[in-house]
Amino acid sequence: MTLTIEKSFDWDTFVDRFWDREPVLYKGVDGAFEGAPYDEAEVFGAAVRGSRPPHPLAVPGNVQFVVRRRQQTRPYDYPPELSDGSLDGYEQRMAARLDGQRYALVVHRFHAFSHPLWARAQRFYGGLWERVGQPTHSAGSTLFHGSYEHSPVGVHQDRFATFMYCVRGTKRMRFWAERPWSDPVHTVLDYQPYLASSFVAEVEPGDLLYWPSRYYHVGESAGDAPATSVNVGIPRREHRPYYEIKDLFRGTGPVASAPLFTPDAGADGRLAGELPPALADAVETFARHLEEDRFAERATALALRVRTAGGFWPTEPPAEERVLDDDTPVRACAPLLAAPGDDTRACAANGHAVSGPITAEALAVLRRLDAGEAVSVGELPVSRRAEVRRLLQELESFRAVTRADTD
């Protein structure tokens, strides 16, 4: 098999010819839309925030750092720092720090560490969601940076369809349409015996590479210089209600999916095949609990969060709230989604749900904002100002409203 290379990009053609079918490499997609899917300066900033150690002796749970083939268990001074100034500065520091040894930095949940980066990805992939539907088990993104010989896990297959955007350097991806080995293992590090049945994509800055979930693959260095890419994975295989149940019980933590029991097979949305009796009983009991009030509010908030996250969850945490005075008008800068009904008690924007119930007066303000109006607290009856002020301050922390005097 050979790789298809395209020089022009649009979502309609992509969905018709390549979605869930075969890999394709698009050369220079930056000019196809308003700006690139990712900006190098935003990628550097998110890499700094996303790899910050929680403790001097601990590597964050969403980060992998590999020197040669050795997984590092301590961060040392390996993560990027603001003092590096850029990816170029980070590369120079690491070249001196490691004396030219190959290394890999991998940051999972990457979009959750920069609102501008998340918003850029949301705008870009929104074109795909319009045609194939927004993922119910949300898309994830991962930063891959370094001069590593090959992907730390070796040749593998994901449950995701993947888009890889090359930010800098040259990335090489190697693919197999079928699993190239017969041993009962999921990944292979030493894959030289299987090279003959593979095909390769060389991805340069500004290029976008796509491959379906069924393809086995491995990332390789195209030379000695480090390269940087951001991968977006969209779940396509082996979806399990487990992920969604975990999100529901986790409550306020990072959420990755909704609604519960997303269809995998069958019109009822349940998994194909019979469950063991004990597990089937547990699922039925849990389903009954979902009808109770203690789950209903949480499930509603979860659904609103995922719907407003634009396909990418989790999003960056809310910013610190600022006091809003009576005379400063605010207007919406992101869609505001309230739960259905005239007596709604929940609202979300940019992947975050408000913390308290929504009154009728507050809901009327939300509708005005969503219609494009500017609203100030001083317009409202004195008795309602406190609750609306709290709501607007919280929405501003979600980056969903902006103060009109700072536009």
N, C-alpha and C positions, 0 to 999 in steps of 0.2 A: 504494500500500500504506500502511496505517496501523499504528502501533505498538500492540501489546497491552500494557495496563497491568493488573497484578494487585495486590490489596491484602493477600493472604495467600500464604504461601510454604511449600511442602513439596517435598522432592526427588522423590517419586513422581509428583506432578502435573507437575512440571517436565520430567522425563524423558519422560513419556507425550506431552506436548503440544508441547514446545519444543526439546528437545535435538536438535541438527543440523537443525532445521526453520526456525525464525524467531526474530527478536529478541523479547525481552519485558522489561518494566521492572517490578520488584517494589518497591513503596513500603514503606519502613520494615521491613527484614528483621530488625532487631536483636532484636525481641521473639519471633521465631520459634524461636530457639535460646538456649542458655545464653551470652549475651553476643554482641557484634557480631563479624563476621568480622575486623575490624581495630579497634584501639584508637588514638585520636589520639596519645596520649603515646608509645606504642610505635612508631607510624609516624614521629614526629619523631626519636626516638632512632636508628631504623634509617636515616633519611635522613641524619643526621649521620655515622654510621659508613660508610654506603655511598657517600658522595660525598667522602670525605676524600682530598685530592690525594696521590699518591705522591711528589710533588716540587713545589716552589713554582711551577714553570713547566709542569706537566703536569696535564691533566684525566684522571681515571681512565678506563680503557678501558670501564667499564660505565656511564659517565655522559655525558649531553649537557646542555649549558647554552646556551640561545639567548636573545639579547637582540634584540627585534624579530624580524627574520628572519635574524640573523647568528649562525652557530654560533661559539661561543667556543673558542679553542684554548688559552687559559690560564685557570686557575681564579680568579685574582685573589682577591677576598674574596666571591665569589658563592655558594659552598656554604653550607649551614646549619651553624651552630656551636652547641656546647653552651651558650655564653654567651647565645644567643638565647632560651633557656629553653623555647620552644614554637614551633609553627608560626605562631602569632599574632605572636610576637616577630620571627621570621624575615621574615614578610611586611612588618612595619613597617620593619625595617632595609633590606630590598630596595627598598621604595617610596622611601625617602630616598636610598639609594645610586644608584638608576637614575633618579631624578627622575621617577618615574611611568611610565617606559617599560615596555612589555609584555615579559615574560620567561617562559622555560620551564625547569624543572629536571626531567630524566628520569633515573631511577636503575633500571637493569636488574638482574636477579638479586636483587631487593629482599629477598626472604625470607631470603637468606643472611647478613644483617647483624643479625639479632635472633632469638635462640632463642624468646623469648616470642611474637614476631610469627609465626614459623614454626609454633610449636605451635598457636597460635590458628587459623591458616589450615588446618593439618592436620586439626584437629578439625572445622572447618566443612565443608571439602570432602570429608572422609571419607564423609559421607552420599551424595555423588555417586559416589565410587569404589565404594561398596557396590552401586550399581545399574548402573553402566556399565563398571566395572573401573578399577583404578588405572592411570594412564598408564605405559606402558613407556618411552617417551621423555618424561621427566618434565615436569610443568607448570612454567611460569616465572611470575614476578611482576615487575611494573614499577610504580614510583611516577611519577605525573605530577603536577607541581605548578606553579602559576604563573597568570599572567593573559594567556598567549599568545593571539594572534588565532585560530590554529588549530594543529593538530598540526604539528610541524616538518617531517614528511615529506609533508604534504598528504593528499589522498585516496589510499587504498591498500587492498590486500587482504592479509590475513595467512594463514599456514598454520595458525593457531590459532583454535579457538573461544574466545571471550573473555567473562570476567565482569569487570565494573567496579563496584567498591564506592566510593561517594562518602564521603570522610572529612569534608570541610568545603567550604563554598562550594557553588556550583551549576555542574554540568558539563553541557555540551550535546554530544550525539553526533548526527552526521548520517549517514544510510545510503542506499545504493543497492542494490537487489536484483541488478542487473546492472551491468557496467562501463559508465559513462555516456559514455565517449569512445571514439573509433575509432582514434586515433593509436597507433602501436606503442611506447607508454611504459607503465611500471608504476605511476607516481605522477603526480599533478597538484597543483601548488600553487595555481594560480589557477583555481578550479572554479566561479566564478560562473555561467558559461553552463549549468551542469548542475543548478542548484538546483531547478528545477521538477520533476525526476524523483526527488527525494530526500524522505525523511521524517526527523523529528527526535525525539530523546528528551531531555527535561530531567531531569537526575538531581540530586537534593538529598541532603543528609547523611543517611546511614542507608539509602539506596536501593541496590538491586543491579540492574544492567543486564546482560543477556546477549545476545550475537549470535553466530550460526554463522560459520564461517571463510569461507564463500563471499561474504559481504556486503562490499561496498566501503564505506569509512567514513572519517570525519575527526572529530577532536575540536575543539570551538570554545569560546571564552569566552562565557559567558552574560551578561557585564557587565564592568565594570572591575576588580572585586575578584578576587584570586587564588582558585583552587579546588584541591583536592587529592583525588586518587583513587588506589586501588591496583588494577591490572589483573592478572588471572590468565589466562594463555593456555595452552590445552590442545591439543597438536598433533593436527590432524585431516586435513591434506592434505600431499601432497608429502613424506612421510617418506622418509628415505634412510638406508641402513646407514652412510653416511659419518659421521653424528653418533656412532654407537655404536662404530665402528672407532676414531675419534679418541679417544673416552673410554678405550677399552681400552689404547691405546698411551700415553696420557697418564699412566696409572698413578695417582699420588697427587694430581694436580691436580683442579680442579673438574670433576665428572662430571655429565653430564646425561641419561644414558640406559642402558638395559639391558633385556632381554638382546640379544645380537648378532643381526642379521638379523630384526628384528621384522616380522611379516607385514604387507605392504602389499597384496599381491594374490597369490592362489595358495596352495594348501595347503602348499607347501614353504617358505613364508616369504620367497621371493625376489621381487624386483621383477618386474612384468609386462614382457614384451618381451625381446628378445635383447640381450645386452651385446656390445660390440665384442670380437673374439677376444682381443686383448691383455689387456683388462680382465677378461674371463671367466677367462683363465688365472691372472691375479693373484689373483682371488677364490678360485679353487679351491686355489691354493697356500697362501693365507692360512688357508683353512678347515682344511687339513691341519695347519698350525702350531698351530691352536687346540687340537688334541688333545695337544700336547706339554705337559709339566709347567710350563714357564715361563709359558705362557698360562693354564693351567687354574686356578692359584691366583689370578692376577689377575682372571680372568673371574668366579670364584666370589666374591671380595671385592666386585667391582663389582656383581654381582647382589644381594648381601646389602645393600650400601649403598643401592641404589635402592629395594629392597623396604622397608627400614626407614625411608626418608625420607618415607613417607606421601604420595607423589606430588610432592614438592617437593625438587628437587636442583639445585644444591648447598645444603647446610645451613650454619649458622654453624660456623666452625672450632672444634675442641675448646678448652675452657678450659685454663688452666694446671693441671697436676696438683698435688695436695696430698698430703702424707704421711699415710697411714692407719695408726693404731696398732693393736695387737692387740685392744684391748678395745672399740673403737667399732663397733657393729653398723651395717650398711647394708642397705637394701632397694631393690628395683627401683622406679623411677618411670616407666619406659617399657618397651615390649616388647623382649626380648632374643632375637635370632634367630641360631641356629647353623646351619651348613651341615648337610645331611642326613648320616646315618651315625653309627655308634658311635665312629669314630676321627676325628671332625671336627677340622679344623685352622683353622677360621675362624668368627668371630662378629661381629655388627654390632648397633648400636642407634642410633636417631635419625640414620641416614644416615652413620654412621662405622663402619669395620671396625677390630677390634683389630689391633695391629701384629705380634704374635707368634703362634706356634701355640698351640692350646688342648689341654691335656692332659686325660686322663680325669678327674682330680681336679678340675680347673678347670671342666670341663663339668658335673660333678655340682653344683658351687656355682652355676653359671648356672641349672641346672634348679630348684634350691631358690629362687633369687631370682625366677625367672619364675613360680613357684607362689605367690609372696606372702610367703615366709619372710624373716626378717631373719637376716643372716649376719655373723659377726665372724671376723677372721683367727685370733684366739686359739683358736677351736674346733678348728682343723685341726692335723694332725701338724706338728711343727716343720720337717720336711724339705720340706713343701709350702707353707709360709707365704709365702715370697718370691715364688713365681710367682703365687699367688692375690692377694697384696697388689698386685702390679704390675697384674694384670687389673682388680681393683676400682678402683684409682686411675685407670686409663685409662677405665673405664666411667663413673666419676664425672665425668671431664673431658668425656665425651660427653653429660653431663646425663641419664644413663640410670639411675644409682643415686644415692641420697641417704643421708646419714648419719642414722641413726634418732635420735641425740641432738640433732639440729637441726630435727626436724620441727615 
